[in-house]
Each structure stands twice: as C-alpha cells, then as structure tokens.
Amino acid sequence: MSHETYDCYFAGLEAVILLRRADDLWIMPVRHAAAGGYLLKRRNSQGDRVVHAPDFLREHGVDESVASQLPVAWSHEAGALIAADAFL
C-alpha cells in the first residue's frame, strides 16, 4: 500500500487483519497488539507498506504477485480497505 494510504488509514500501526468476505478481500486496522494480525512491513524509503501474509494468500489461492497489484478502496462503513473481487 502506498505511504499516503498507510498514513491516512493505518498511521502508527504495525499489523492488519485480512478477511475474506465473499469474493472481496478486507484489510482492517489492528489497534491493539494483542489482537494479532499480519505484519505491515515497510517496503521502501518513501514509506510504502506491504502486508506479509503468504499463508493467507496460499490458503485462498491468490498469487502473491497478483495480490500486490489489487486496487483497493476505503469503506467507511466497513472500516476497511476493500479489494473488490480479489478472489475471482
């Protein structure tokens, strides 16, 4: 995710929760470290982030190279970034 997206929705967080909802991928912020989740790793000097979740992607049959290119949009109702149709 771009540093702009990270700064807007996930600033200061180190982890997210990934959920499959039908064919959509939801990326939700984790506010408390005890809640677990997947690590948000810094990708480059600009501050872009990547979610390290190879097990989740394998379990749901998503290629890591495809996952990194999925378009996402913030849903205020869901409180999550949503990659629509990520599992088609």
Backbone torsions as a table, in degrees:
resi	resn	phi	psi	omega
1	MET	NA	146.7	-178.9
2	SER	-67.1	157.7	179.1
3	HIS	-64.6	-29.1	177.5
4	GLU	-64.6	-44.8	178.2
5	THR	-64.3	-45.4	178.2
6	TYR	-57.9	-50.4	-177.9
7	ASP	-61.9	-33.9	-177.5
8	CYS	-75.7	-43.0	-171.1
9	TYR	-113.8	-19.9	-172.9
10	PHE	-130.4	14.3	-174.3
11	ALA	-50.5	128.4	177.4
12	GLY	82.1	-4.3	-178.9
13	LEU	-93.3	151.1	179.8
14	GLU	-113.5	-4.8	-177.1
15	ALA	-147.5	158.0	176.0
16	VAL	-136.3	162.7	172.7
17	ILE	-105.7	136.0	175.4
18	LEU	-107.6	131.5	179.0
19	LEU	-131.5	142.9	171.0
20	ARG	-98.5	122.6	176.2
21	ARG	-122.8	100.7	-173.3
22	ALA	57.6	-118.9	-179.7
23	ASP	-97.5	4.5	-176.6
24	ASP	-102.0	148.5	173.5
25	LEU	-103.6	124.2	176.5
26	TRP	-104.5	132.6	176.6
27	ILE	-116.4	110.4	-173.0
28	MET	-115.4	140.6	178.6
29	PRO	-67.7	144.5	174.3
30	VAL	-107.2	116.0	-175.7
31	ARG	-87.0	-24.8	-177.5
32	HIS	-121.1	129.5	-176.6
33	ALA	-57.4	-32.8	-178.5
34	ALA	-67.3	-16.0	-178.5
35	ALA	-74.2	-13.3	179.5
36	GLY	81.6	-144.2	-179.9
37	GLY	109.0	-173.0	-179.6
38	TYR	-105.1	139.9	-176.1
39	LEU	-67.4	134.0	171.8
40	LEU	-94.6	106.1	-177.3
41	LYS	-96.2	141.3	175.9
42	ARG	-70.0	129.1	-174.3
43	ARG	-94.6	-35.0	-176.4
44	ASN	-154.7	178.4	-177.0
45	SER	-69.3	-17.1	176.8
46	GLN	-76.0	-14.7	179.5
47	GLY	97.6	9.0	174.6
48	ASP	-63.2	151.3	-176.8
49	ARG	-122.6	158.4	174.0
50	VAL	-134.5	140.5	177.2
51	VAL	-88.8	122.0	179.6
52	HIS	-89.0	98.9	-175.9
53	ALA	-145.2	52.4	-177.6
54	PRO	-61.0	-34.2	179.8
55	ASP	-66.2	-42.1	178.4
56	PHE	-62.8	-45.7	-178.5
57	LEU	-63.9	-44.3	177.8
58	ARG	-61.5	-45.0	-178.8
59	GLU	-58.1	-33.0	-176.7
60	HIS	-104.0	9.5	174.3
61	GLY	69.0	32.4	-179.8
62	VAL	-108.1	127.5	177.0
63	ASP	-71.4	133.7	-178.5
64	GLU	-57.9	-37.5	-179.6
65	SER	-68.3	-33.0	176.8
66	VAL	-72.5	-41.9	-178.0
67	ALA	-59.4	-35.6	-177.8
68	SER	-71.3	-12.8	-178.9
69	GLN	-107.1	4.8	-177.4
70	LEU	-69.3	129.8	174.4
71	PRO	-72.5	141.5	-179.6
72	VAL	-129.0	155.7	175.6
73	ALA	-140.7	142.8	179.3
74	TRP	-77.2	133.5	174.0
75	SER	-110.8	114.3	177.5
76	HIS	-65.5	-37.0	-179.8
77	GLU	-62.9	-42.3	-178.4
78	ALA	-85.9	-21.0	-174.3
79	GLY	65.8	38.5	-174.2
80	ALA	-150.3	154.5	165.1
81	LEU	-79.2	135.3	-178.8
82	ILE	-123.5	126.7	171.2
83	ALA	-99.4	98.1	-177.7
84	ALA	-66.0	138.8	175.9
85	ASP	59.9	30.0	-179.2
86	ALA	-66.6	-22.5	-175.4
87	PHE	-109.0	24.3	177.0
88	LEU	-84.8	NA	NA
